[in-house]
Amino acid sequence: MRTILLAVVLMAAVPGFAQSPPASEESIRELLALTNAKSVLEGAWDQMDGLMEKSMKDSLGDKKMTPKQEEVAAELRAKTVELIRTELSWDKLEPIYIKLYRDTYTQAELDGITDFYRSDAGKAMIAKMPQLTQALMQTLMTTMQELMPKARALGNEYGAKIRAAGN
């Protein structure tokens, strides 16, 4: 009995002893394809320009830009989106996705997740995720816009306190 108990304790203590193997690259690629990970990423970049434009306009409030300023702002947005598209392209991110999925999920877990995304509910989740993500991003942008005056006020208040503490 003691030997069995000792064996159980040792198996639990040794990482990975009785666990499922890490997810295979092939199964990770299948899941990424099922979830349309590449097109979701590319769709996010397509939405970014519009969100950046709205954010810039909202941050200006009632102030108007000259046509030249609008041109420069549009160029900034375009260059920023292009920089992000280049640095966070699918070719650069796919190996990171694969490593993170492999480090996070066992093969058994990934098989279960893949089964879900093959189901009607999983397919509905994939189909509706861009709409949900866009609504969430717009809501967060609005919330952040409303939060900014409070954050500035806190910054001003504590900036004054820090300056006073230095005297």
Backbone as CSV, one residue per row, in Angstrom:
resi,resn,N_x,N_y,N_z,CA_x,CA_y,CA_z,C_x,C_y,C_z
1,MET,0.829,-1.196,0.000,0.000,0.000,0.000,0.870,1.256,0.000
2,ARG,1.922,1.217,0.834,2.838,2.357,0.892,3.523,2.582,-0.443
3,THR,3.864,1.537,-1.135,4.534,1.636,-2.425,3.620,2.288,-3.453
4,ILE,2.345,1.923,-3.450,1.381,2.509,-4.375,1.214,3.997,-4.087
5,LEU,1.079,4.335,-2.803,0.927,5.731,-2.407,2.152,6.540,-2.830
6,LEU,3.335,5.994,-2.622,4.568,6.659,-3.003,4.622,6.862,-4.522
7,ALA,4.218,5.862,-5.284,4.222,5.970,-6.739,3.263,7.056,-7.208
8,VAL,2.084,7.145,-6.603,1.109,8.169,-6.958,1.657,9.558,-6.652
9,VAL,2.262,9.722,-5.492,2.842,11.012,-5.102,3.965,11.401,-6.059
10,LEU,4.812,10.450,-6.420,5.906,10.748,-7.346,5.385,11.120,-8.730
11,MET,4.354,10.424,-9.207,3.792,10.750,-10.518,3.203,12.159,-10.518
12,ALA,2.549,12.542,-9.430,1.953,13.876,-9.344,3.027,14.952,-9.240
13,ALA,4.148,14.619,-8.631,5.206,15.602,-8.406,6.069,15.838,-9.635
14,VAL,6.163,14.866,-10.513,7.015,15.006,-11.691,6.197,15.653,-12.811
15,PRO,6.561,16.872,-13.214,5.785,17.567,-14.240,5.698,16.761,-15.527
16,GLY,4.502,16.684,-16.060,4.287,16.032,-17.333,4.296,14.521,-17.301
17,PHE,4.428,13.903,-16.128,4.561,12.450,-16.051,3.356,11.729,-16.632
18,ALA,2.178,12.094,-16.181,0.987,11.383,-16.637,0.096,12.285,-17.493
19,GLN,0.677,13.310,-18.061,-0.113,14.243,-18.843,-0.100,13.864,-20.314
20,SER,-1.061,14.402,-21.017,-1.126,14.253,-22.463,0.064,14.993,-23.062
21,PRO,0.555,14.541,-24.194,1.685,15.245,-24.824,1.266,16.639,-25.281
22,PRO,2.248,17.503,-25.515,1.902,18.830,-26.016,1.225,18.710,-27.377
23,ALA,0.487,19.714,-27.723,-0.238,19.723,-28.992,0.737,19.701,-30.164
24,SER,0.391,18.986,-31.196,1.246,18.908,-32.382,1.066,20.167,-33.230
25,GLU,2.097,20.478,-34.002,2.019,21.645,-34.883,0.882,21.477,-35.888
26,GLU,0.714,20.260,-36.383,-0.359,19.998,-37.353,-1.737,20.301,-36.760
27,SER,-1.967,19.872,-35.518,-3.277,20.110,-34.903,-3.465,21.594,-34.565
28,ILE,-2.388,22.278,-34.222,-2.474,23.719,-33.947,-2.822,24.458,-35.237
29,ARG,-2.160,24.093,-36.332,-2.457,24.726,-37.619,-3.912,24.475,-38.030
30,GLU,-4.411,23.272,-37.749,-5.807,22.970,-38.065,-6.742,23.872,-37.272
31,LEU,-6.461,24.045,-35.975,-7.294,24.906,-35.145,-7.223,26.357,-35.625
32,LEU,-6.037,26.819,-35.954,-5.888,28.192,-36.454,-6.675,28.376,-37.751
33,ALA,-6.694,27.360,-38.598,-7.474,27.433,-39.839,-8.973,27.428,-39.532
34,LEU,-9.403,26.553,-38.618,-10.825,26.478,-38.255,-11.334,27.796,-37.683
35,THR,-10.494,28.459,-36.916,-10.904,29.707,-36.265,-10.626,30.933,-37.127
36,ASN,-10.145,30.708,-38.338,-9.857,31.815,-39.261,-8.913,32.841,-38.639
37,ALA,-7.943,32.361,-37.892,-7.051,33.257,-37.154,-6.369,34.281,-38.059
38,LYS,-5.922,33.851,-39.227,-5.229,34.778,-40.128,-6.178,35.873,-40.620
39,SER,-7.363,35.509,-41.064,-8.284,36.527,-41.581,-8.811,37.419,-40.462
40,VAL,-8.948,36.881,-39.251,-9.365,37.708,-38.112,-8.298,38.765,-37.836
41,LEU,-7.049,38.349,-37.859,-5.947,39.285,-37.633,-5.935,40.357,-38.719
42,GLU,-6.040,39.949,-39.961,-6.024,40.914,-41.063,-7.243,41.834,-41.018
43,GLY,-8.385,41.315,-40.595,-9.584,42.138,-40.447,-9.415,43.200,-39.378
44,ALA,-8.673,42.852,-38.329,-8.426,43.826,-37.260,-7.636,45.013,-37.802
45,TRP,-6.677,44.744,-38.695,-5.886,45.841,-39.245,-6.761,46.713,-40.143
46,ASP,-7.722,46.089,-40.837,-8.624,46.860,-41.696,-9.480,47.822,-40.864
47,GLN,-9.868,47.392,-39.685,-10.697,48.227,-38.810,-9.891,49.312,-38.108
48,MET,-8.600,49.079,-37.959,-7.772,49.985,-37.169,-7.749,51.402,-37.725
49,ASP,-7.670,51.552,-39.043,-7.585,52.886,-39.626,-8.813,53.704,-39.263
50,GLY,-9.997,53.116,-39.412,-11.229,53.831,-39.065,-11.295,54.183,-37.597
51,LEU,-10.866,53.254,-36.748,-10.886,53.532,-35.310,-9.883,54.615,-34.935
52,MET,-8.720,54.594,-35.586,-7.722,55.637,-35.314,-8.243,56.999,-35.746
53,GLU,-8.884,57.054,-36.907,-9.427,58.322,-37.399,-10.478,58.862,-36.428
54,LYS,-11.374,57.999,-35.987,-12.416,58.411,-35.040,-11.794,58.885,-33.731
55,SER,-10.818,58.156,-33.247,-10.159,58.517,-31.996,-9.470,59.874,-32.102
56,MET,-8.801,60.123,-33.228,-8.122,61.404,-33.420,-9.135,62.551,-33.459
57,LYS,-10.234,62.345,-34.179,-11.262,63.387,-34.256,-11.886,63.634,-32.888
58,ASP,-12.164,62.546,-32.170,-12.752,62.692,-30.839,-11.810,63.416,-29.885
59,SER,-10.501,63.146,-30.014,-9.543,63.785,-29.109,-9.409,65.277,-29.382
60,LEU,-9.728,65.705,-30.593,-9.660,67.136,-30.925,-10.846,67.917,-30.374
61,GLY,-11.937,67.217,-30.112,-13.119,67.903,-29.615,-13.659,68.866,-30.662
62,ASP,-13.827,70.127,-30.267,-14.383,71.143,-31.170,-13.323,71.783,-32.068
63,LYS,-12.055,71.491,-31.818,-10.987,72.099,-32.614,-11.031,71.542,-34.028
64,LYS,-10.823,72.422,-34.986,-10.817,72.031,-36.400,-9.385,71.997,-36.907
65,MET,-9.102,71.018,-37.777,-7.791,70.947,-38.404,-7.865,71.616,-39.770
66,THR,-6.744,72.159,-40.172,-6.658,72.711,-41.519,-6.582,71.539,-42.495
67,PRO,-6.852,71.790,-43.770,-6.719,70.702,-44.749,-5.324,70.061,-44.736
68,LYS,-4.299,70.874,-44.558,-2.928,70.338,-44.511,-2.754,69.452,-43.273
69,GLN,-3.279,69.877,-42.121,-3.198,69.059,-40.907,-3.948,67.738,-41.097
70,GLU,-5.103,67.795,-41.751,-5.867,66.574,-42.017,-5.077,65.628,-42.912
71,GLU,-4.375,66.200,-43.887,-3.547,65.391,-44.785,-2.426,64.706,-44.011
72,VAL,-1.768,65.460,-43.129,-0.672,64.910,-42.334,-1.212,63.835,-41.376
73,ALA,-2.372,64.087,-40.769,-2.977,63.109,-39.863,-3.338,61.827,-40.610
74,ALA,-3.868,61.951,-41.814,-4.207,60.779,-42.622,-2.948,59.989,-42.978
75,GLU,-1.876,60.720,-43.289,-0.606,60.052,-43.592,-0.076,59.317,-42.361
76,LEU,-0.181,59.945,-41.192,0.242,59.306,-39.946,-0.544,58.012,-39.719
77,ARG,-1.858,58.084,-39.882,-2.694,56.884,-39.694,-2.264,55.779,-40.657
78,ALA,-2.103,56.131,-41.925,-1.736,55.136,-42.932,-0.380,54.498,-42.612
79,LYS,0.579,55.320,-42.238,1.915,54.796,-41.921,1.885,53.935,-40.653
80,THR,1.075,54.336,-39.670,0.962,53.562,-38.438,0.339,52.198,-38.715
81,VAL,-0.741,52.187,-39.492,-1.397,50.921,-39.830,-0.439,50.033,-40.622
82,GLU,0.285,50.614,-41.571,1.230,49.825,-42.370,2.351,49.266,-41.498
83,LEU,2.855,50.065,-40.567,3.891,49.591,-39.645,3.380,48.401,-38.834
84,ILE,2.181,48.531,-38.303,1.612,47.455,-37.497,1.367,46.214,-38.362
85,ARG,0.831,46.420,-39.572,0.603,45.284,-40.484,1.904,44.553,-40.784
86,THR,2.982,45.298,-40.963,4.271,44.690,-41.285,4.857,43.969,-40.078
87,GLU,4.884,44.649,-38.950,5.524,44.077,-37.765,4.701,42.970,-37.114
88,LEU,3.385,43.021,-37.310,2.510,42.004,-36.725,1.799,41.213,-37.831
89,SER,2.518,40.949,-38.915,1.956,40.191,-40.030,1.752,38.730,-39.614
90,TRP,0.914,38.044,-40.383,0.657,36.624,-40.092,1.948,35.816,-40.177
91,ASP,2.810,36.136,-41.141,4.067,35.403,-41.277,4.926,35.513,-40.019
92,LYS,4.874,36.655,-39.356,5.652,36.837,-38.125,4.927,36.273,-36.906
93,LEU,3.597,36.335,-36.906,2.843,35.904,-35.726,2.526,34.412,-35.695
94,GLU,2.411,33.781,-36.863,2.037,32.359,-36.874,2.975,31.484,-36.035
95,PRO,4.303,31.631,-36.161,5.182,30.812,-35.313,4.980,31.091,-33.819
96,ILE,4.630,32.323,-33.490,4.371,32.675,-32.088,3.084,31.996,-31.623
97,TYR,2.034,32.054,-32.448,0.790,31.355,-32.126,1.071,29.873,-31.863
98,ILE,1.819,29.257,-32.783,2.093,27.818,-32.660,2.827,27.523,-31.366
99,LYS,3.842,28.295,-31.056,4.596,28.066,-29.809,3.705,28.257,-28.584
100,LEU,2.926,29.343,-28.566,2.079,29.611,-27.408,0.991,28.551,-27.233
101,TYR,0.392,28.113,-28.328,-0.615,27.044,-28.236,0.036,25.765,-27.727
102,ARG,1.216,25.440,-28.249,1.917,24.221,-27.821,2.284,24.310,-26.335
103,ASP,2.719,25.488,-25.895,3.094,25.672,-24.489,1.884,25.690,-23.560
104,THR,0.718,26.015,-24.106,-0.472,26.199,-23.280,-1.362,24.963,-23.221
105,TYR,-1.545,24.276,-24.346,-2.507,23.185,-24.425,-1.834,21.839,-24.623
106,THR,-2.427,20.822,-24.025,-2.017,19.457,-24.327,-2.734,19.039,-25.608
107,GLN,-2.321,17.929,-26.172,-2.974,17.443,-27.387,-4.446,17.129,-27.116
108,ALA,-4.736,16.547,-25.955,-6.123,16.207,-25.625,-6.983,17.470,-25.517
109,GLU,-6.447,18.504,-24.896,-7.197,19.765,-24.784,-7.440,20.380,-26.160
110,LEU,-6.408,20.392,-26.980,-6.545,20.966,-28.312,-7.543,20.167,-29.153
111,ASP,-7.539,18.855,-28.999,-8.511,18.023,-29.719,-9.936,18.401,-29.311
112,GLY,-10.168,18.638,-28.029,-11.486,19.041,-27.544,-11.886,20.413,-28.071
113,ILE,-10.946,21.334,-28.078,-11.212,22.683,-28.594,-11.543,22.611,-30.086
114,THR,-10.774,21.816,-30.816,-11.008,21.650,-32.251,-12.389,21.042,-32.498
115,ASP,-12.758,20.043,-31.699,-14.097,19.444,-31.827,-15.183,20.505,-31.624
116,PHE,-14.983,21.383,-30.640,-15.958,22.451,-30.403,-16.091,23.340,-31.644
117,TYR,-14.969,23.777,-32.211,-15.026,24.684,-33.355,-15.571,24.018,-34.617
118,ARG,-15.588,22.695,-34.642,-16.233,21.982,-35.754,-17.744,21.886,-35.545
119,SER,-18.218,22.089,-34.322,-19.641,21.974,-34.008,-20.397,23.206,-34.515
120,ASP,-21.737,23.101,-34.541,-22.558,24.240,-34.963,-22.329,25.450,-34.055
121,ALA,-22.244,25.207,-32.754,-22.013,26.310,-31.816,-20.645,26.952,-32.069
122,GLY,-19.639,26.145,-32.300,-18.308,26.670,-32.580,-18.263,27.458,-33.875
123,LYS,-18.955,26.946,-34.905,-19.014,27.658,-36.182,-19.734,28.999,-36.021
124,ALA,-20.793,29.026,-35.204,-21.508,30.282,-34.946,-20.599,31.267,-34.217
125,MET,-19.837,30.760,-33.272,-18.919,31.633,-32.532,-17.901,32.256,-33.480
126,ILE,-17.341,31.455,-34.371,-16.362,31.957,-35.330,-16.998,32.993,-36.257
127,ALA,-18.196,32.690,-36.743,-18.863,33.589,-37.689,-19.218,34.930,-37.056
128,LYS,-19.571,34.921,-35.783,-20.034,36.146,-35.122,-18.936,36.892,-34.368
129,MET,-17.767,36.296,-34.243,-16.689,36.918,-33.476,-16.246,38.271,-34.043
130,PRO,-16.119,38.440,-35.366,-15.721,39.779,-35.864,-16.718,40.868,-35.473
131,GLN,-17.990,40.558,-35.560,-19.034,41.517,-35.176,-18.938,41.842,-33.691
132,LEU,-18.742,40.830,-32.882,-18.608,41.025,-31.440,-17.355,41.838,-31.117
133,THR,-16.260,41.508,-31.763,-14.999,42.209,-31.521,-15.105,43.676,-31.914
134,GLN,-15.723,43.952,-33.061,-15.874,45.339,-33.505,-16.723,46.133,-32.517
135,ALA,-17.824,45.554,-32.065,-18.684,46.242,-31.093,-17.932,46.475,-29.785
136,LEU,-17.161,45.493,-29.360,-16.387,45.637,-28.129,-15.343,46.737,-28.270
137,MET,-14.640,46.761,-29.409,-13.613,47.789,-29.609,-14.228,49.185,-29.623
138,GLN,-15.362,49.344,-30.278,-16.019,50.647,-30.313,-16.465,51.067,-28.918
139,THR,-16.986,50.116,-28.152,-17.407,50.411,-26.787,-16.213,50.812,-25.926
140,LEU,-15.108,50.083,-26.071,-13.911,50.401,-25.287,-13.340,51.769,-25.675
141,MET,-13.360,52.086,-26.955,-12.863,53.395,-27.389,-13.705,54.512,-26.779
142,THR,-15.014,54.347,-26.798,-15.908,55.345,-26.209,-15.646,55.466,-24.713
143,THR,-15.510,54.330,-24.052,-15.251,54.334,-22.611,-13.924,55.015,-22.298
144,MET,-12.907,54.735,-23.105,-11.603,55.369,-22.885,-11.683,56.875,-23.099
145,GLN,-12.454,57.306,-24.092,-12.625,58.737,-24.337,-13.260,59.415,-23.131
146,GLU,-14.244,58.741,-22.543,-14.921,59.299,-21.370,-14.019,59.276,-20.142
147,LEU,-13.111,58.328,-20.111,-12.215,58.171,-18.965,-11.060,59.175,-18.991
148,MET,-10.662,59.623,-20.180,-9.486,60.478,-20.314,-9.526,61.748,-19.463
149,PRO,-10.626,62.496,-19.407,-10.616,63.687,-18.548,-10.358,63.338,-17.074
150,LYS,-10.897,62.235,-16.614,-10.666,61.813,-15.225,-9.205,61.439,-15.018
151,ALA,-8.624,60.735,-15.999,-7.213,60.351,-15.902,-6.314,61.588,-15.926
152,ARG,-6.641,62.567,-16.788,-5.867,63.816,-16.823,-5.963,64.552,-15.497
153,ALA,-7.173,64.600,-14.924,-7.362,65.277,-13.639,-6.514,64.608,-12.555
154,LEU,-6.513,63.266,-12.551,-5.672,62.558,-11.575,-4.200,62.874,-11.800
155,GLY,-3.787,62.873,-13.063,-2.395,63.192,-13.390,-2.020,64.583,-12.920
156,ASN,-2.906,65.544,-13.155,-2.641,66.919,-12.705,-2.582,66.992,-11.184
157,GLU,-3.526,66.336,-10.519,-3.568,66.358,-9.053,-2.296,65.753,-8.466
158,TYR,-1.917,64.593,-8.969,-0.737,63.934,-8.402,0.552,64.550,-8.884
159,GLY,0.537,65.175,-10.048,1.709,65.927,-10.495,1.985,67.056,-9.530
160,ALA,0.916,67.748,-9.109,1.062,68.847,-8.139,1.560,68.301,-6.804
161,LYS,1.028,67.161,-6.380,1.468,66.566,-5.110,2.929,66.152,-5.161
162,ILE,3.368,65.621,-6.295,4.761,65.217,-6.436,5.670,66.439,-6.423
163,ARG,5.261,67.503,-7.127,6.058,68.727,-7.098,6.118,69.298,-5.679
164,ALA,4.991,69.292,-4.966,4.949,69.815,-3.591,5.811,68.955,-2.654
165,ALA,5.828,67.657,-2.887,6.614,66.759,-2.031,8.108,66.987,-2.234
166,GLY,8.495,67.527,-3.381,9.905,67.791,-3.665,10.424,69.054,-2.987
167,ASN,9.527,69.862,-2.463,9.956,71.127,-1.827,10.219,70.962,-0.364
